[in-house]
Amino acid sequence: SACVCIAPKTDESYVQSAHEVFVGSVVSIRDEKSLGSKSWALVEMTDAVKGNPPRYLSLFTLVGRSCAFNVKPGTAYLFFVGEDRRLHQCAGSRPFSRGQDEQLLEKIREYAKQP
């Protein structure tokens, strides 16, 4: 079934509700084989915007759920994550392109500075 996010979100609200916001590249993916399993992504963080994400961190999504956010190795993303570091479509994470998305990153940095 299609993912339904509770409220239409703005970039500002994505930043406010995230525990950590950062740009990072997916190094590898590891899928758990169990029921209700998680797909883990090892991410190399390149630009911290909010919080103190480490240089390398593991994020996960719930396999087969409608709001799962699946990432690809070798691809950069702008990540918005909660304390549990779960990826889902309603949190604002999206692919990130160095040249094209610099203005977006500046805007996100401004939102992150707000108290």
N, C-alpha and C positions, 0 to 999 in steps of 0.2 A: 504493500500500500504506500501511497505517497506520503512524504513527510509533511506534517502540519506544524508550523511554529506558532506558539501561542499568540505572540504579538509581533506586528511588523517592527523590525529593529532598525535602528540607525547606527552608523559607525560609532557615534558618541556613546550610545547605550551599550554596544558591544564592549567598548573599552571599559566603561564603568562596571559592568558585571563580571568582567574577566579578572582572574587572580594574576595571570601573566599574559602579556602580549609581546610577541616577538616574531622576527622573520627567521626561518630556518629551512634547511634542506633535509629531505628524507634520505637517510643513509641506507636503511634496510627495513624490511617488513617481516614480522614473525607471527604466524597465525597459531592460536591455540586450537587443539583438535576437539576439545570438549564441547558439550552442549551449552548453548548460551555463551558461546566463546567470544574471546576478545582477539582483535587483530592489533598487534603492537607495532608501532613505528619508532625506530631509533632516529632521532632528529639531531642534527648539528645546528645549534643556535648561532646565528651570525649577527643579529641586531636585536638587542633587548630594548623594548619600548616601555613595558610596565612590569613591575615585580623584579625578581632576581633569578631568572631561569639559568640553570647551569649550561656550560658549553655543550654537553650532550645530555639528552633526556629522552625518556620513553613516554610516548603518548599512546592511547588506545582508543579504538572504537568498537562498538558491539556489532559483531557480524550478523548480517541478515535483518537488522532492525531498520525500519523505514527511514530513520533519521541518521543512520550511520554515515560518517564522513570518511570516505576511502581516499587514501593518499598514494602517490606513486613514487618509488625510489628515484632519486636523481632530480626530483622536482622541488622547487622552493615554494614555500607558502608563508602567508601572514597568518600566524596562529593566535587565536583568542582561546585561552583555556582556563578552566576552573582549578581549584585545589586538587581535584581528583585526576586532572590531566586527561580527561575523556574528550574525544573529538566527536562532535555531532553537528549536523547541518544548521542548527538554530543559533550557534554561538558566534558566527561571523567569519570563521576561518575561510581562506580562499587562496588559490594559486597566486604567486607573487612573481612579477617580472621586474628585474633590476632597473632597466631603463624606463619602462612605461609607468611603473607604480611609485616613483619617488615622491610625487606630489601627495598621493594617498598616504604614504608613510609619514610625511611631514604633518598632515592633518591629524593622523592618529597620534603622533607625538604630542601635538597641541592638546588634544583631548586628555591624554594621559597626565599632563601637567596640572589639569584642573583638580582642585581639592575634592 
